[in-house]
Amino acid sequence: MFRLAGTKLNRSSAYHPQSDGQTEVVNRGVEVYLRCLCNDKPKEWIKWIAWAEYWYNTTFHRALGMTPFQVVYGRKPPPLLSYGTQVTSNVTLDEQLKERDEMILSLRGNLRLAQEQMKKYADKRRRDVEYD
């Protein structure tokens, strides 16, 4: 079936992800994302796994030239709308939407800090080059 589809099946061990570089890169990205989300409550990472999946599927992938969402559905992902101060008749939904908005604000700050850290470490290995 893989041959007919023109794909290649790569096998790797669940306990040795280093054998598959692509999976290792994805795992590292999801790990950083979850760390940013769960910064103050690391034991609640499972609560944010769906957001990590959404992030992965809606992030531009250089190798694809688009997001995985676009590959699967043939269109750009819909934007997340801010809940704001609207009120619904469902209290649980209200709480979830407010929590989501707070999480997104927190996530933006945490991701900004993570990017600054990555830049700081990358800049340590770089040097300015002057041309005469």
Helices and strands as residue ranges (DSSP letters): H 2-5, G 17-19, H 21-37, G 42-48, H 49-58, H 68-73, H 91-124
